Amino acid sequence: MTGHICEIAQLGAPVLRELSEPVEQVSSPEIRQIIHDMINTLTSTQGVGLAAPQISQLKQIIIVGSRPTARYPHAPLMTPTVMVNPGFEPLSDVKEKDWEGCLSIPGIRALVPRYKIIKAIFTDRYGNRVEQIYEDFIARVFQHEADHLDGKVYLDRVETSLDIISESEYFKLFAQS
């Protein structure tokens, strides 16, 4: 089975504001095709995560695949991991604000509060239930992608409009640090 590189839905597209449906059969041809398309699409970008609604598929599937890129030069390495029907519980009340961007909202960065450490619960692409602890950057990416499944984008979590800047200003101010 081959995957395609899909167009990424942009802010304002109704699909980004809709609730995604749980996946019943991870091994179905439809779901396997969506997963292949998501992997191909993510690896063709400078992104570190992707949610199915971003390729106009309202299914509860995300991929977290972190690596240093031009957009995230300090990102840790994490093999792209398919997460079906993902959920999480915070392992601490501690939230940290850090900068986020999104393939669906090009050119903008914002400070977003997220839980620092979480236990993620999901089904992998082979149908196995997984519980995994993530912290810092990976926990942030997981929460960001999971929000897409609930029709939310990271700008919905920003505490003040003063925490939103252009990506070009972000790179001027912060890329050197």
Order of alpha helices (4+ residues) and beta strands (2+ residues): alpha-beta-beta-beta-beta-beta-beta-beta-alpha-beta-alpha
